[in-house]
Amino acid sequence: MSLEQQSIFGEETAPVNPVQLPLAARMRPRRLEDLVGQSHITDDGSPLRMMLANGRAPNLIVYGSPGTGKTTLATIITQMTGSFCFKLNAVSSNVAELRETLQKAKLRQQNGQQCILFIDEIHRFNKSQQDLLLPDVEEGVVTLIGATTHNPGFYVIPPLISRSHLIRLEPLSLEAILEVLRRALTDVEHGLGAKQLTANDERLMDIAHISNGDLRHALNILEVLSEMVAEGQEISVELIEGFAKERKIRYDANEDEHYDTISAYIKSMRGSDPDAALYWLAKMLEGGEDPRYVARRLVIFASEDVGMADSRALPLATATYEACDFVGLPECQINLAHATVFMACSPKSNHAYMGLNNAKALIRKEGVQQVPVWLRDKHGAANKQQGNSKDYQYSHDYQAGISGQDYMLEPHQFYFPGENGAEAAVAERLEKWKNIKKRVKSEKG
C-alpha cells in the first residue's frame, strides 16, 4: 500500500490505478517544497519546517479557501513524519466513528507508531465532538490536523485552538496556478503529457482566472477541456469561452467570504473610493448576495459615516432598500449602484454617531440624570400638582428660538460637529445659538 493511500484513508484499500484518479489527485504535491503559493510555510526557516525538524508533527488547524492545499499539507506532513494517518470528514462522521478512530489510534500508539488524525471540515463538528478530542490530543495519542474553509476562531472551541498552531493558506495567485497548469499539461507520469495537448500561457491564464484561486478547480477544468479535444490538438480560446459561460464567482453568502466582502465594500465607501465600492458590490451581486442585505448596510452607512455632512444620504438609502424590495433583481442593481456611488462621493461625518457614544459613556460612568421638572410631562392631575412643566420656556416665543433654558440638570456637550459638507454650517449655527443663549442668560441675571 502506498503512503499516499494510507494518508488519505487510514487503512489498507485495494490498489488504485493512478490513471483512474482525477488529475488534481495525480498532480498532488508530494513534498513540502512543491506546495505552490504558500512560501510562508514552505520556505527554509519557516515556523512549520522548524516544528517538523524533529520528525514529529505539531497539532495544526489549517484554514483557507478551497483548493489551496489543506489536504495536501496533511498528506505531506504524514509522509515527512512517518506517521499513520486517520482521516475523518466532519460532515459525515459521528461520535461513534470518532470514538472508534481514537481507540484504533491508542492501539497503534502502544505499538510505537505516531498517529495523525486529519479532520476535514472540522468546523462542522459540534462542541461535544470537539470536546471528545481534547484528552487524546492533550496526551499525544493523536496529532490533530484540522482543516476548514472558515475562520477557526468562530467555529473551533478555544481549548482546541490553544493546543494547536493556526496556519492560514492563502488563495493562490494566477501565476502560481499557471505554473501548475503548465506542469500538468506536460507531465507524462502524473499529468496529461501523454496526450501531447497544447495550450499557450494566455489560454492557461484564462483557466486560472476562472478558478478564482482554487487550484483543484483549475486542474479539474483543464482535465475536462482535455477530454473535449483529440490527442495532439490545441485547447482553444473558443473551447474555454464555451466552458466559462456558466461559471459563477465563488462567494459563500453565509460565511467568511460574505463578511470580508461587505467589510471591503463599506470601507471603500468610507474611504471615498466609488470604483472600489462598485467592484465589491459587483462581486456580491455576481455571487448571489441578497440585494436587500446590501441595502440594509447602506441605510446604516448613511447615518454612521455620512451623517450630518449630507443628510440626503439616509432618505436615499431608505429609498434604495424599498426599491430592492419591490423592484427586485436584476433592475434593483441599478439602484444599489446609484446609492453606492452617492455614499462614496459624499462628504463624511461620524460626529452624530460619536455623540451618541459619548452620551452613553457618561451614563455608564455617572448614572442617569433625572428629567428636569420644567421639562416633564404636565398631562394629568398628579403631574400638574407636582408642578411639571410649570417653568418651561416655549422656544418659539424667543428670538432665534433660543430661550436660554437648559435641557439637562447638568449640561454636557456630546456632539462636536465636524467641518465636512453641510456639517460646517451646522457648527456655525450651534456656535451662534450658544452665544445667544449665553447673552439671554446674562440678561435674565
N, C-alpha and C positions, 0 to 999 in steps of 0.2 A: 504493500500500500504506500502511495506517495505521501510525503509530508503535507502537500497541499490538500489532498483529500482528507487527511486526518484533521488538519487545522480547520477545515470547513465543517466537517460532520462529527468529529469527536469520537467516531467508532468506525470499524472497518466496513467498507462498502465494496460492491462489485467494481472492478476496474472500468474506467470510463475512457472511451476513445477520444483523445484530445480534439480530433476534427469535429466531433459531435458537440463540443462545448461552444457557447456563444463566443464571438470574437472578443468581447470585453473580458471574459474569463480567461481566454487564451493569452491575452496581452497583459494580464495582471502582473505588476512588478514582483520580482522575487527577492530583491534586495532593497534595503532602505534607501540607498543612493539612487535607485531607479524610480523612486516615487517623485513625480514631477510636480513643480509648482509649490512645494512645501519646504523651502530651504530652511525655514526656522526650526524644523525638526530633523532634516536630513544632513545638514552641514556638519563637518567635524567641529567638535566643541559645543554642539547644541545640547541643551539640558537632557533631552531624551537619550542621545547617544551616550552621554556620561552616565545616566542611570542604568543603561543596558550594559555598561562596560564590564560589570562583574558577572554577567551571564544570568542575571535574574531580572525579571520584568517588574516594574512598579505597577500599582493599581492605577488605572487610567480611566478618565471619562473623556472620550473623543467626540467632539461635536463639529458640525459643519454642514454645508449644503450637500444635496445628493450628488454622488459621483465624484467626490473629492478624495476618496481613498480610505475611508474609515475601516471597512472590512479588510482591505488590502494591508493596512498598517497592522491590524491584529494578526493576520497571517504571517507577515514578515517577522513580527516580534516572536511569534511562536517558533519560527524556524531559527531565529538568532539565539534563542534561549534553550532550544532543545526540549521544549515543553510539550505536554499533551493538551490539546485544546478542545473543550466542550463548547458547542455553540447553541444558544437558545435565541429564539426570536420572541420578544416580549408580546407581540401581537397575538401569537397562537399558543404561547406557553401558559402554564398554570402553576399553582403552588405544589401540586403533587409531582409534576415533572421537575420543578426546581429542587424539591427535597431529594428526589431520586438522583439527580445530577450531582448534587453536593455530596451525597453518600458515595457515589462512584469515585468522586474526586478524593474523598478521605481514604478509600482503599488504595488508590494509586499513590497518594502521598505516603502511606505506610510502607509502600514498596520502593520509596525513594524517588518517585517521579514528580517533577514540578507540573502543576496543572494550571492552565489558564481557562477562565470562564468568560467567554465572549458573549455578551448580551446585546443583540441588535435591537435598536429602537427601545432602549432602556426606559425612556420617558413614558412608555405605555405600561410599565409595571406600577401597580398601586403601592401605597405606603407599606402595607403588610408584606407584600412580596419583597420590597426593598429592605424592610427590616429583617426579613429572613436571611438575607445575605450577610448581614453585619458580623455575626460570630465567626463564620468561616473566613471572611475577608480579614477580620481582625487577627485571627490565629494563623493566617497564612496557608490555610488549606487550599484555597484557590487565589490566584491573582485575577482580579476583576478588570476586564476591559469592556466598558460600556460605550456603545455608540448611539448617537442621537443627532437628528437634524435640528433639534430645538436647543434653546438656551438651558443648560442643565440647572442653572440657579433657580429656575421656575418649576422644574419637574423632578429633580433628583433630591432626595432627602439630605439635609445638612450633614448627618453623621457619615453618609457615604462620600459626600463631596470632601469632607475634612480628611478622609482616609485615602483620597485619590488625588492624582495630578490631573489638572484640566489641560487638554490640548485642543486648540481650535484649528481645524483645517480650512484654509482659505479657498474661496471659489477660484478655479483655475483660470489663468489668463488665456487669451486667444492664442498667444504664441506657444504656451505650454501644450495646449490641446493640439495645435498644428504639428508640433514636434512628434507627438504620439501617433497622430493620423498618418504622418509620413512613414513612420516606422511600421505601422500596421499594414500599410499598402505594399511594402517591400519585403517584410519579414516572411520568409518561406516556411520556417518551422512553426511559428505561432500565429502568423498573420495571414494576409491574403496574397502573399508574394507568388504563390504557385499559379494564381490566375493571371498574373502579368498585366494587371489593370493599370491604367494611367489616369492621373488627375493632377493638374498643376496646383501650385500653392494657393492661387486665387479661389479655386473650387474647394479645396480643403478648408480654407478660411471661411468660406460660406457655411460649411458644415459646422465649424467651430462657433460661428455666430448663432446658428440655430440651436445649439446645445445649451446655451446660457450658462457656461462654466461647469457643466456636468459631463465629465469625461466618459462615463459609461454610456450616456445618451449619445455622445458624439460617435463612439465606436459602434453602437447599435445602428445609428443612421448609416454609417459607412458600410456596415455589413448588409443592410437592406438594399442599399444602392448597388452594391457589388453583385447581388443576386438578380438585378434587373438588367445587367449587361453581359454580353458574352466574353469569354476569355480573350485577353489582349486588347479589349476595347477601352475607350475613354469614358470616364464619368463626366458627363457634360453639364453645362450650366442649365440647360433645359430640363434635364433629369432632376437636378437639385431643386429648381424652381417648382416643378410639379410636386415634389415631395413636401416642400415647405409651405404649400398653400394652406394646409390645415393646422400648421403649428401654432402653439399657444405659448405666451410668456409664462414661465414658472412663477407662480405667485400664490402663496398659501394665505388665504384670506382670514385665517384664524390664528396664525402663529407669528413667528419672528419676522418673516418677510412683510407681513401686514404692518406690524408696529414699526419696523425700521423704515418702511417706505412712507408711511404717513408722517413719521418724525422728520424725514428729509423734506417732505412737502411743506410742512409747517415752517421749518427753519428756513427754507428757501424764500417763502413769502415774508417771513420776519426780516430776512436779510435783504429784502427789496430786489430779488432776482426773479423777474417774471419768467425767464426762459427755463431756469432750473425747476421752478414750481410747475410749469406746464409739462416738463419732462416727467416728473414724478407723478403728476396727475394722469398723464397718458399711460404710464406703466400700470397704475392702479386700475384704470378703466379697461385696458387691454387684458389685464389679468383677471377681470371679472369681479372687481370690487363693487359693492353696493353703492351707487351714486349718492344715496341718502346719507350714508355714513360720512362721505367726504363733505357733503353739505352741512351736516351737523358740526363737523370740525370747523367749517368756515364761520358758522354762527358764533362759536366760541372765540375764534381768532379775531372776529370783528370787534369784540369788546376787549379781549385780553391784550391784543397787540396793536390795533389801530385806535380804538377807543375815542377819546376826545379830540384826537388830531383830525379825524374826519368822521363825524357821526353818521354819515350816509352809509358807512360800511355795514352797520347792523341791519338796517332795513333791506339792503341789497342781499346780504347773506340769508336773511329770513325768506325773502322772495325766491332766492335760489333753491332753498330747501323745498318750498312749496312747488316750484317748477319741477323739481326732481320727482316730487310725489305725484303730481297729476299729469305731467307730460311723459315722464319715463324715458327709458332708453329707446333709441340712441340719441334723440334730439336734446335731451337734458344735458348731454355732454357740452353742448354749446353754452348753456347757462353756467355750468361749472367753470368753463374756460373764461367766460366773462368775469365772473366773481373772483377767480384766482388772479387774473391779471390786475383787476381793480385793487385787490388787497395788497398784492406785491408792490404796486406802484403808488400806494397811498402813503402819506406821512405816518409815522408810527408813534404811539404813546401807550405805555402801560401804567400811567400815573393813577388813573381811576382804580385800576385793579390793585395797585400797590397801596393806595389809600385805604381800601377795604382791609388789606392785610395789616396795615398799621393800626387801624381801629380794633381789629381782633386781638392784636398783640397787647394793646393797652388793657382790654377787658380781661385777658388771661392773667395779666400782671397785677392789676389793681382791683379787679372785680367790676361789677356793673353799677353805674351811677343810677340814682333814682331819676325818674322823669320830673323835671321842674313843675311846681304847682301851676304856674302860668301857662304851661303847655298841655296840661292834662285835659282829658275829655270832660265837658261840662254837662253832658246829657244825663238826665235822671236826677231825682230829688237829692239823693245822697251825695252825688258829685257836686251839685250846686251848694249844698250845705258845707262841704269841705272847702269851698272857695276855688274849685278848679276853674282855670282859665280866667279868673277874675282880673288879673293884671296883664293879661295878654294884650300885646300891642299889634293891631292889624297892619301888616306891612304896607298895604295899598294906600293907607292914609298918610304915608310919609314920602318925602321927596326921594326919587330914585328907588322907592320901595324898601328903604333901609330905615328901620325904627331905632336901631341902636341896641335892641334887646338881645340877650344871649340865649342860645338854644341848648346849652348844656350847663349843669351846675358848675362844672369845672371845665371851661373850654380848652380844647386841644386842636392842633392842626394835624390832619391826617393826609389831606390831598395837597400835593405840591405840583402844580401844573408845569408841564414842560414847555418847550419853545417850538415844537414841530406843528406845522399845519395850523388848524383852527384853534389849537390849544394856546397858542401865543396870545390870541385875542382874549381868551378866557382868563389868562394870567393877568392881563392888563385890567380887565373888568373887575376881577376879585380884589386886586390892589386898590382900585378906585373905591370900591364898596367898603374896604377895610378902613380907608381914610375917612369916608363919610361917617361910618359907624363910630369911629373914634371922636369925630367932631360932635356928633349928636350926643354921645355920652357925656362929653365935656360940657355941652350946653345945658344938659339936664342936671349937671352937678353931681 
